[in-house]
Amino acid sequence: MNRIRLYWSLQILGWSSYALINLFFVSLDRGISTVQIGAFTSLAAFYLISTHIFRNIVKKYDWLNLTFSRLLINTLIGLGLLSVFNMIAQIIINLIFDTLDPEVDFRPVVISVNIFVSFLFYSLWSMLYFLFHFLDNYNQSLKYQAKINEIQLNHLKSQLNPHFIFNALNSVRALVDEDPKKAKLAITQLSNILRFSLMMDRKRTIDFEDEINTVKDYLNLESIRFEERLTIKYNIEPAAYDFKVPPMMLQTIVENAIKHGISNRVKGGVIEVKCYEGITDDLVIQVKNSGQLKSSVFTKKRDGEGHGISNTIQRLKLIYGNRSSFKIYNSGDEFVVTEIKIPKQSLTLG
């Protein structure tokens, strides 16, 4: 059962139970009339609608990412307003069903009791709502921590495998006598990539700038190996730097483009990294490389391959849920495009 269906099931079940329980206690005293059924059903419906509106406000203004003190203040104010509106709704319902007694229902003590009882019901609903989401968030964090360890192992096997390190060291060795300064820079870049990859499990997301710098270090190393066979292009919009991304995600995509695209072509090719803010305020990352897509290379794990793409998809799912997307496709007869879309924030509860 998905989250939306679960939410509505619990809403309907909970407030229907509220109406039935009230009707049950009324029946013990003097039986149940059609008017009472209508009145309590209407009040339960108001509770359902008002709590749903409150939930939408919580989600729209991202209350679940507020500090605890700010969340508590906002919630108390919201519940107080809901209780007042509920008291007004009770008066209107009594008017509709002709059960209003002005001498009793408009007494300050009765109004105060109605507001207080409504506040208790709304508070109970809020406690259950926030508790569910905080527990769900904790569960998501546990899943992420468990999965990230497996991802790191596969990542180190697939992305920083002995072949890559061997090729990078060979590229650096060729520069030692020819261009010592360039060799030192290449060693620094290789060191940055290794250190960055070993630290990837410490953070769920990192600044886009840190990720793109790692990608540039990697492509600079590969340009030493491929020389004129590799052309690198960057098209990075300034808005991209406002986002956070999973560590090593873009580097994984770029390395797959090199491994399955450029390295398989005698004449080499082009790697273009394009990042921009989409029309829905998501970060769009596109890596375009020369070559043609062979689905088995990207979707099946053969002899240890395929970890990069599958891990990227799994990480996106864990961090962003269904709010992210991943696709890879041929662009004409000469290029392959890998596209990722991610929101500004990681998975929140609501």
C-alpha positions, 0 to 999 in steps of 0.5 A: 500500500502506497503512502497516499492510500495508507493516509486516506485509509487511516483518515477515513477509518479514524474519523469514522470510528470517532462518529461510531463511538459517539453514536454508541454512547448516545445510544446507551442513554436515549437511543439513536435518531436520524438527526444524531447520526447526521450531526455526528457524521457531519462533525466527523467529516469536518474533522477529516477535512480540517486535519487534511487541510492542516496536513497540506499546510505542514507539507507546503511550508515544510514544517517537518524540517523546522527546529523542534521549538519552531515546529511546536509553536506552529503546531500549537497555533495551528491546533488552536485555530482548528479548535476554534473553527471546529467549535464554529462548525459544531454550532453550524451543524446544530443549526442545520439539524435544528439541535441548537440550544442558544441558552446552553450552547452559547454559554462561555463554559460550554464554548470553552469545553467544546474548544478544549475537547476539539483541541484534544482530538486535534492534538491526538491526530497531530501526535500520531501524524508526526510520530508516523513521519519521524519513525518513517524518517528514522527507518529511511535513515537506517535503510540508507546507512545499511545500503551505503556500505554495500554501495561503497564496496561496489563503488570501490570495485567498479569505479576505483578499480585496479584498471583505472588506478593502473591507467592513471598511474601510467599516465602520470609516469609518462609525465614525470620526465616529460613535464614534472609540474604536470605530473605533480598536478596529476598526482594531486588530482588522483589523490583527491579522487581517492580521498573523496571516494573513501569519504563518500559514506560520511555524508548523504549529500554534498555541495554540487561544487565539490562533486563537479570539482571531483569530476574535473579532476577525473576528466583531467586525468583521463585527458592525459591518457587519451590525449587528443582522442578525448574532448571535454565540454562543460555547460554548468549553469550558476543555479546548479551550485545551489543544489546538493547531490549524492557524492560520487554520483556524477563521477560515476556517470562520467566514468561509465561514459568513458569506459563504455563510450570513449575507450571503445572508439579508436578515434575517441570522442566527446564528453559533455557535462551539462547541469542546469535548473529545470522548469520544475526547480529540479537539478537536471544533470546530463552527461553526453558521450560519443558512442551508442548504447548497448542496454546489456552493458548498462542494465546487467552485471556481467563479470562484475560490471554494471555496479555504477549505474545500478548503485546510482539508481538505488541511491537516488531512490533511497535519498529522494524517493520517487521525486528523482529520475534516471534515464539513459538513451541514444541521441541520434547515431553518434551519442549517448545521453545519461540524464538525472533529475533530483530535487533540491532537498532529500527525502522528507516526511509528509 
